[in-house]
Amino acid sequence: MSNRLSKSSSPYLLQHRHNPVDWYPWGDEALEKARRENKPIFLSIGYSSCHWCHVMEKESFSNQQVAEVLNSKFVSIKVDREERPDLDHVYMQAVQTMTGSGGWPLNVFLTPDLRPFFGGTYFPLEARYGRPPFFELLTRIAEVFETDPQAVRKQGDELMALLLEQTNRMKPGVDWDQMLVKRVRDNARNNFEPSYGGLGAAPKFFHVDALRLMLHEGFWGQDTQFLGAVEHSLKCMAAGGVYDQVGGGFHRYSTDMEWRVPHFEKMLYDNALLLTLYGEAWQVTENPLYFRIANEIAGWVRREMTDKCGAFYSAMDADSAMPANGEAKPEKREGYFYTWTAEELASVLKGEDLSAFMDQYKVTISGNYEERNILFLKTPWSSNEDEQRWRPLLNVLLQARAEREGPLTDTKHLTSWNALMISALARWGQNSQQDEYMQMAIRSADCILETAWKNGKLSHWFLGDTVGREGFLEDYAYFTEALLDLYEASKEERYRNAATEIGEAMISQFEDQELGGFWSSRAGQADLLVRSKEIFDGATPSAYAVAISALDRLHQATGKLEFRHSAERSAKAILQNVVEAPGGFHRYALAYDQLVNGRSFARQCQGGVCALPAKKAR
């Protein structure tokens, strides 16, 4: 059995190609069918490494009873959120408005004219977690759509009005605000969790740009309180199970406050942002722990996330196969690849250090995670002696782990996420004087320029010989900044020239010439319900804020005033929004500080001459 998704190039969509659900990819065929037959659209958005997406695929989308009601009463559409971040943003905003929360899988019910009227995230096949059975939910929604279309229309219209209000709520400021960075910084500090670092309670995400802002403020203001908060966070994160102690790289987030039990998928963007953060922390403090973590992140990317042309893969799955018993199909389990039983460790680590290793990495006979063990540190490494003692044992485990069936890797290349890693590697390679990481950044950038930058347009993704749709603001903004980082690190003029061309294209295709600022998608997309300006940070930094930073740096590198003017207009366009509600504007505050005060860890360029800010001794 296969459905229309079998023709897709998306790894996520291909995971659903054998479902009995009559899935459509997003496109004219599906949207026209919904209009012609006056059926509601069931839109399900996810990504290939999403654990709960896998759960729902196995439970519900493989269920014949669920498939029958979806196929008869709905037009069912699957979307890879990594391929269509514009759709994901609009409908995530709708679900968050309806329910107060969001996540993936994102499941939304739309009218035939694409207006959302109901939605949520994971819906269980059977009633649990306080949620109704998915089959009953589908039946009820189909019934309401058929018997009370006015109520559905009213709900869709009201939600549409709220989305438009949120999109058009920009409040331009009249002048620069010298207290703005302090407002955003203090907001981040007020959300700091002092016991184990980071911001907020469980589930705990990294909030990298909030920590970067606190690090910057600690550095420029010589504030030991801010520096101490950041260092405490970095040490706790690096010691926890959220960090892959064996192979390097961070998992997506921690399910607990102590950074011990992760959600096991690994995302390219998280690790790019964390490489930048640990690299900057080393730049400020010269703490060897940060140097080691940065190197291990970069080493994981080189070993497991890089293809033959040099571009980087998107993500690694949370789930991996357990050994099969007899002829049975291997069962997939979250985190299996990264966890160990005490017996497995004993069979690999033979010798007198085994007991000490189990103590140091909190291993128990019964297991600290579902009868297995996540490795996390009892006490962080603090010396070269720790490195010499534990690293050889971890290398043995890495070799043994390589014999297991690894998690699925999403091998498509997203321009925006590659750009984040290019920036991180270029800066880390230059600052640490390790040319191998600089060369990784160069190879990825050259691959994107050759494959995805054609005729003045930048593609959002590519996979082998297949090149995806035209890019979004995040692709242009992140890649412009990446090329500037690469230019400033390598001194190769071709990267400055490419950054200039892409920056000019970004202005022409995305800038709001009337009010200032940048749209997240280009004009004229008939399948996009709302064209928005995404001014807040999300899982990745605000592309709006990165565009400001990139344009200011283009002005410094080229002397062209139009770049500076565009950066200033965009910064002022949302100034009052930030003043009134400073949460979620961490990358904007960093861009603002660079634009207005000239403070940045990125190299400062004037007339083609670039220099790093001087280190300050602790």
PyMOL commands that set and color helices and strands:
alter all, ss='L'
color gray80, all
select helices_A, chain A and resi 4-7+11-14+28-37+51-61+64-73+85-99+134-147+149-167+180-190+208-220+224-239+268-285+288-304+336-338+342-348+354-360+384-401+415-431+435-451+473-490+493-510+543-558+561-573+575-580+586-597
alter helices_A, ss='H'
color red, helices_A
select strands_A, chain A and resi 24-25+41-46+75-80+106-110+116-120+253-254+262-263+266-267+315-316+319-321+332-334+409-410+413-414+453-454+457-458+461-463+466-467+604-606+609-611
alter strands_A, ss='S'
color yellow, strands_A
deselect
rebuild
show_as cartoon
